[in-house]
Amino acid sequence: MNRRLPAVPRLAVSLVAAALVSHATISCSQAQPGEDSRWWSHVRALASDDLRGRRTGTEDFRRAAAYVAAAYRDLGVDSLGPAGYYQDVPFVARTVDESRCSVTLLPEEGSPIALRLGDDLTLIKSAPLDRDVEAPLVFVGYAVVAPEAKYDDLEWQDLKGKIAVYVSSGPKAVPDPMRAHVQFAAERWAHLRAAGAIGAISIPNPATMEAGWARYIQNRAQPGMALDDKADKELAGQRFGMRLNPASADTLFHDSQHTWAVIAALAKRGEQIPTFDMPMRLKAHVEAKTTRVRSSNVIGVIHGSDPTLRDEYVLLTAHLDHLGVGAPVDGDSIYNGAMDNASGVATILELARALRQGPAPKRSVIVAALTGEEEGLYGSRYFALHPLVPMSRIVAEINVDMVLPIVPLTHMIVFGLGESSLGPRATEVAQRHGVATQKDPEPQRNLFIRSDQYNLIRAGIPSLAFAKGFEPGTPAEERLKEFRHKRYHAPSDDLDQPVDHQAAALWNDILLDLVRDTADRAEKPRWNSDSFFARFAKEPTTNPSRAARP
Ligand SMILES: [Zn+2]
């Protein structure tokens, strides 16, 4: 922290001052009621038990959205659309009545095997499943198709009318970040569908599962959401879908001359997995109820000052939704989502405040608190399908998902670091604050495609997202891993966890400088010409060797 340069923006001074005061008056950095940075007061409000976890489509989310809209109003942030700050996002919510559903394996020889909903599997709710389906199963490895890497799990496979079974992971033969892209649900399904599949069964890779199966299924009684939008056809044609508990996977390989243990070991190493027809069919009966639900993105704009550049936009996003009220863990059923992602929304509010305080950025900056991220990145998907300004005028997207100031900020993981001209800018800005940037150290977790930036990337917009970094082998790494295993997507991601307010202030300073840099720089950000994501670009790309120079 002492490597910070003396010249810090006003926001930083006040935040750090607040943090210093609190450190002086409170014996440890444990978050205390009364902690008085503005950033923390937003986190406290949004992650309070009163807002009950801000689940998409609930009254709780609506109140959280009203909080953000009121904050925009207080800050003098302008609205962009005709409906004020709200962009209405229509959803369908599906509830599965598990007591009336059945999923049965029908081996070629021997008696039917009934799978248990919950213990063995969960049905997907993102697509409208058929009430009754019966189809042969075919195992397709990772279900990955990547022609540029000359990798194709579906080659030679007859998938017509069949249900594809795959390990939700990626082969190391496909380099990052292509490996992340080919695992995006819509991307995978597009290939399976084109090959004739009518359904899919995914088996999590035990080596990269973030939490045990119990965590995957604990909230399955809650409705699952999908966009109710004709423009969205991503999962069209998927008549059956489920996720299988890896601990129950052996049943499926019955009589196939393959075992799950061997396949899981290959998946752990990212090696190619054999593909084969499975000697069984699957029969399912699904009872689901669908209701229509509305939610909203909360979007404002800080107009730029430059007569020409002000018609271009930097998009700053953070998802506002979290998991709501669910299965109790240690007697607590409110999934507050303090880090995930009240912390990110608090950051975009603080950045909006600083930008409004001036000087005004040259380009305009859109701030968007998004809905439906936890349900499947739907708020950003909807925005990408229905942008409130022409997409061609959005020059960059910066997404804030989990600030995680539970350890001091020394390293910042930057997703997309090597992909566009934004990467070197982020590194330079962070270095100015004494913070080093890192590439994603765990690309197999696919975080680059697992938050809202990905819908903007697919629309061609150079984007960055961030995570708390660490020096391998340090206590910080331990603390961050512990968060992921114990608190991430659990009720204990709440206000009762140690927060390093100085780390949060520094994080916000860096992002503010990066937003300012992006908004003020004459050249628009560009994808590097050798970036995998350049294919989505509507603008010419940049030469990576030139972009690498400051
Ligand atoms: Zn989350």
Boltz pocket constraint, residues with backbone or C-beta under 6 A from the ligand:
constraints:
  - pocket:
      binder: B
      contacts: [[A, 340], [A, 374], [A, 489]]
      max_distance: 6.0
